[in-house]
Amino acid sequence: MKPLLPFITLLLLIVPMSSWANSVSTELRSQQQTSMQTAKVRSAAVNQSFQSDVWFHSIDISLARDDNSNGYFHQLYVEFDADTDRAYRQVFAEFSLTPDFGREHVYYTSSVFELFRQSSNDWLAVETDLQHRYPANFYLLTIRIFDANSGYLLAEASGYDLSALDALPLEDYQRDQVPTYSRVEVSAGGTGIAMLLGLCWLLIRRQEQVIG
């Protein structure tokens, strides 16, 4: 039993941490379908702030789930197709959000995937539910591609380069709740008024007795 105690303790620590993650993301690859049925904003011939022998061919953005109808969404879908001059290259991607007048926060780092020259079947997509610590704001999205072996930055695109990646109206799920109001009514009927008058009369009589 004793050897299991450290494992159980670690599990109890991990479960609350995972349930309070700031965001929950799911990767999709070519031939997979997204569950988010919203119109996409497509940016072809992508301008980039950094480029080597890898570049972004296209980037698609979708926003979904504005439960409280305040204009800010808590689900974000990002899909991109990147190309390379090489026949084959292993890379990984990093996704970050920066609020107005705030600090950049990396919300997801992908697993390693492959690029095959100008193939259109090597795209990567990430569906994200923002859970905590994302107040309603306009966020700038940044996508970076790194070499899987060296970790060197190969390509970068952000809202500074593309308007479609800037001013994304987002907030986390906790802030996107539909407000519920509870109403408490207090009613004083004839019986309640009579009881109140009776108590006042008793108080006055007791004061008269004390004085007398």
Disulfide bonds with the S-S distance in Angstrom:
none
